Amino acid sequence: MVDFAVVPERTALINVDMQNCFVHGSPIAAPDGLVILERINRLAAACRKAGILVIHASIVVRPDGSNLGVLAEFSPPVREGILNKGSESAALHNGLDVDRRDILLEKPRFGAFHGTDLELILRKRGIDTLIISGVATNVCCETTAREAAVRDFHVFFLSDGTATATMGDVSAVELQKATCATLGFLFAQVLTVDEMIAKVQGAARSAAARD
């Protein structure tokens, strides 16, 4: 198993789609959305303290439907406006801690790299390592992790800092397990939130000792 290093100034946390419609109370929300929200806030606080950049990515589409494409064919809620830019349903959940130093990133599709300037932001800062959290584990979080890995970023993927919902006859638990197994095999180091926080804090202590 890989064991990536954390260098705070070269690392970023990407919170994927912690929006109202995915976190709680909508047809496309993850049942554990509120559970992972608290964990993500704890991790983000540890990251900021260590000097790690925090990015909040949100999937939003144009209210006039001009950039929906095939996405509308797969998802009636999206077609009906649940992800429209400016809507309450597409807004970041008010329980998510957002700091003035954080970056807000809008994306038109599942992955945080597609159709955005994320890679420019990261390369400009010399960032080569990403921590992925959010919703849904096997959709936007996994897509972002794969996009990052094929761009040669080191990726940490959080097994209990991501959440999904049952899809068809496959349970959320099964989807979570399968996604983490696949990513851990070829694309990412899979850790729990507590393990990630310990790694971040250890890296911060090492950096302080060198200074």
C-alpha positions as CSV (number, residue, x, y, z in Angstrom):
1,M,0.0,0.0,0.0
2,V,1.2,3.5,-0.8
3,D,2.0,5.9,2.0
4,F,2.1,9.4,0.6
5,A,3.8,12.2,2.5
6,V,1.9,15.4,3.5
7,V,3.8,18.6,2.9
8,P,1.4,21.4,4.0
9,E,2.3,24.0,1.5
10,R,2.0,21.5,-1.3
11,T,-1.3,20.0,-0.2
12,A,-5.0,21.0,-0.6
13,L,-8.2,19.7,0.8
14,I,-11.0,19.5,-1.8
15,N,-14.5,19.3,-0.2
16,V,-16.7,18.0,-3.1
17,D,-20.3,19.1,-3.4
18,M,-21.2,19.8,0.2
19,Q,-24.4,21.5,-1.1
20,N,-27.8,21.5,0.5
21,C,-29.3,19.0,-2.1
22,F,-26.5,16.5,-1.5
23,V,-26.1,16.8,2.3
24,H,-29.6,16.6,3.6
25,G,-33.3,16.7,2.8
26,S,-33.5,16.1,-1.0
27,P,-34.1,13.2,-3.3
28,I,-30.4,13.1,-4.2
29,A,-29.0,13.6,-0.7
30,A,-26.6,11.1,0.9
31,P,-28.2,9.6,4.1
32,D,-24.9,10.2,6.0
33,G,-24.4,13.7,4.6
34,L,-24.8,15.4,8.0
35,V,-22.6,12.8,9.6
36,I,-19.6,13.5,7.3
37,L,-20.2,17.3,7.5
38,E,-18.9,17.4,11.1
39,R,-15.9,15.3,10.2
40,I,-15.1,17.4,7.2
41,N,-15.3,20.6,9.3
42,R,-12.8,19.0,11.8
43,L,-10.5,18.1,9.0
44,A,-10.7,21.5,7.4
45,A,-9.9,23.2,10.6
46,A,-6.8,21.0,11.1
47,C,-5.8,21.7,7.5
48,R,-6.1,25.5,7.8
49,K,-4.1,25.4,11.0
50,A,-1.3,23.4,9.2
51,G,-1.3,25.9,6.3
52,I,-3.1,23.5,3.9
53,L,-5.4,25.2,1.3
54,V,-9.1,24.3,1.6
55,I,-11.2,24.3,-1.6
56,H,-15.0,23.9,-1.7
57,A,-16.2,22.5,-5.1
58,S,-19.8,22.8,-6.1
59,I,-21.6,21.4,-9.1
60,V,-23.9,24.0,-10.6
61,V,-25.5,24.5,-14.0
62,R,-26.9,27.4,-15.9
63,P,-30.6,28.1,-15.0
64,D,-31.5,28.4,-18.7
65,G,-30.4,24.8,-19.2
66,S,-27.9,25.7,-21.9
67,N,-25.1,23.5,-20.4
68,L,-27.1,20.6,-19.1
69,G,-26.4,18.3,-22.0
70,V,-26.9,14.5,-21.3
71,L,-26.9,15.2,-17.6
72,A,-30.5,16.2,-17.9
73,E,-31.4,12.9,-19.5
74,F,-30.0,10.9,-16.5
75,S,-31.4,13.0,-13.7
76,P,-35.0,14.5,-13.5
77,P,-34.1,16.6,-10.4
78,V,-31.2,18.2,-12.3
79,R,-33.6,18.8,-15.2
80,E,-36.0,20.4,-12.8
81,G,-33.4,22.9,-11.5
82,I,-32.0,21.3,-8.3
83,L,-28.5,22.3,-9.3
84,N,-29.3,25.6,-10.9
85,K,-26.7,28.3,-10.1
86,G,-28.2,30.7,-7.5
87,S,-30.7,28.3,-6.1
88,E,-31.0,27.4,-2.4
89,S,-30.7,23.7,-3.2
90,A,-27.3,24.2,-5.0
91,A,-25.9,26.4,-2.3
92,L,-23.2,25.1,0.1
93,H,-24.8,23.7,3.3
94,N,-24.9,26.3,6.0
95,G,-23.3,23.8,8.4
96,L,-20.2,23.7,6.3
97,D,-17.4,25.9,7.8
98,V,-16.1,28.2,5.1
99,D,-13.2,30.5,5.9
100,R,-12.3,33.7,4.0
101,R,-9.0,32.0,3.0
102,D,-10.8,29.1,1.3
103,I,-11.4,28.9,-2.4
104,L,-14.9,28.4,-3.8
105,L,-14.9,26.5,-7.1
106,E,-17.9,26.0,-9.4
107,K,-17.9,23.0,-11.8
108,P,-20.4,22.1,-14.5
109,R,-20.0,18.3,-14.2
110,F,-18.9,15.6,-11.7
111,G,-15.2,16.0,-11.6
112,A,-13.6,19.2,-10.1
113,F,-11.1,19.4,-12.9
114,H,-13.5,19.3,-15.8
115,G,-14.4,22.7,-17.2
116,T,-12.7,24.5,-14.3
117,D,-9.5,26.3,-13.5
118,L,-8.7,24.0,-10.6
119,E,-5.4,22.7,-12.1
120,L,-4.2,26.2,-12.8
121,I,-4.9,27.2,-9.1
122,L,-3.0,24.1,-7.8
123,R,0.0,24.3,-10.2
124,K,0.4,28.0,-9.5
125,R,0.7,27.3,-5.8
126,G,3.0,24.3,-6.3
127,I,0.4,21.9,-4.9
128,D,1.0,18.2,-5.8
129,T,-1.1,16.4,-3.2
130,L,-4.9,16.4,-2.7
131,I,-7.3,15.2,0.0
132,I,-10.7,14.3,-1.3
133,S,-13.9,14.5,0.9
134,G,-17.6,15.1,0.2
135,V,-20.6,13.6,-1.7
136,A,-21.1,11.4,-3.5
137,T,-18.3,8.9,-2.9
138,N,-18.7,7.0,-6.1
139,V,-19.7,9.9,-8.4
140,C,-18.2,13.3,-7.9
141,C,-15.6,12.4,-5.3
142,E,-14.4,9.4,-7.2
143,T,-14.3,11.2,-10.5
144,T,-12.3,14.0,-8.9
145,A,-9.9,11.5,-7.4
146,R,-9.4,9.8,-10.8
147,E,-8.9,13.1,-12.6
148,A,-6.3,14.1,-10.1
149,A,-4.4,10.8,-10.2
150,V,-4.1,10.8,-14.0
151,R,-2.7,14.3,-13.7
152,D,0.0,12.9,-11.4
153,F,-1.3,14.4,-8.1
154,H,-0.9,12.3,-5.0
155,V,-4.4,11.6,-3.7
156,F,-5.8,10.9,-0.3
157,F,-9.4,9.6,-0.3
158,L,-11.4,9.6,2.9
159,S,-13.4,6.4,3.6
160,D,-15.5,8.0,6.3
161,G,-15.3,11.6,5.0
162,T,-17.2,10.8,1.8
163,A,-20.8,9.5,1.6
164,T,-23.2,8.2,-1.0
165,A,-26.7,6.8,-1.4
166,T,-28.2,3.5,-2.5
167,M,-28.3,3.3,-6.3
168,G,-30.6,0.7,-7.9
169,D,-30.2,-2.5,-6.0
170,V,-26.7,-1.7,-4.7
171,S,-26.6,-0.3,-1.2
172,A,-24.7,2.7,-0.1
173,V,-22.4,0.5,2.1
174,E,-21.6,-1.7,-0.9
175,L,-20.9,1.3,-3.2
176,Q,-18.7,2.9,-0.5
177,K,-16.7,-0.3,-0.1
178,A,-16.2,-0.9,-3.8
179,T,-15.2,2.7,-4.5
180,C,-12.6,2.8,-1.7
181,A,-11.3,-0.6,-2.8
182,T,-10.8,0.5,-6.4
183,L,-9.3,3.8,-5.6
184,G,-7.0,2.3,-3.0
185,F,-5.7,-0.2,-5.5
186,L,-4.6,2.2,-8.2
187,F,-5.5,5.8,-7.6
188,A,-5.3,7.0,-4.0
189,Q,-4.3,6.3,-0.4
190,V,-7.5,5.6,1.4
191,L,-7.6,6.9,5.0
192,T,-10.2,7.7,7.7
193,V,-10.7,11.3,8.7
194,D,-9.0,10.7,12.0
195,E,-6.0,9.1,10.3
196,M,-5.8,12.0,7.9
197,I,-6.0,14.6,10.7
198,A,-3.2,12.7,12.5
199,K,-1.1,12.8,9.3
200,V,-1.7,16.5,8.8
201,Q,-0.9,17.4,12.4
202,G,2.3,15.2,12.3
203,A,3.4,17.0,9.1
204,A,2.7,20.4,10.7
205,R,4.8,19.5,13.8
206,S,7.7,18.3,11.6
207,A,7.6,21.6,9.6
208,A,7.6,23.6,12.8
209,A,10.6,21.7,14.1
210,R,12.5,22.3,10.9
211,D,11.8,26.1,11.3
